[in-house]
Amino acid sequence: MHTSPINSGSVKLTALHDVTVRACVEGQPQWVELGAGQQCVVENLYGVHPEMAPESRAIHLRGATFVPAWCDALPAEPFGLVRVEVAA
């Protein structure tokens, strides 16, 4: 069972496919677009754009609609779209 959003203080994202994620960057929630193979470090990952995971239920929170990325532990690969690891 998934218990919490991906929030480890700092996480490294690696796109497995072209993907748009909702993440916290410099204290602000924002959309981050990554091409397949691209990496970036964010404060935490909230989820993916609804078009990226249409079979999943999206929520609306703080002015944006997204599909939450919940996981039990890192590393994780929510929706098979992005690999999430604790940033070194």
Rosetta blueprint (number, residue, H / E / L):
1 M L
2 H L
3 T L
4 S E
5 P E
6 I E
7 N L
8 S L
9 G L
10 S L
11 V E
12 K E
13 L E
14 T E
15 A E
16 L L
17 H L
18 D L
19 V E
20 T E
21 V E
22 R E
23 A E
24 C E
25 V E
26 E L
27 G L
28 Q E
29 P E
30 Q E
31 W E
32 V E
33 E E
34 L E
35 G L
36 A L
37 G L
38 Q L
39 Q E
40 C E
41 V E
42 V E
43 E L
44 N E
45 L E
46 Y E
47 G E
48 V E
49 H L
50 P H
51 E H
52 M H
53 A L
54 P L
55 E L
56 S L
57 R L
58 A L
59 I E
60 H E
61 L E
62 R L
63 G L
64 A E
65 T E
66 F E
67 V E
68 P E
69 A L
70 W E
71 C E
72 D L
73 A L
74 L L
75 P L
76 A E
77 E L
78 P H
79 F H
80 G H
81 L L
82 V E
83 R E
84 V E
85 E E
86 V E
87 A L
88 A L
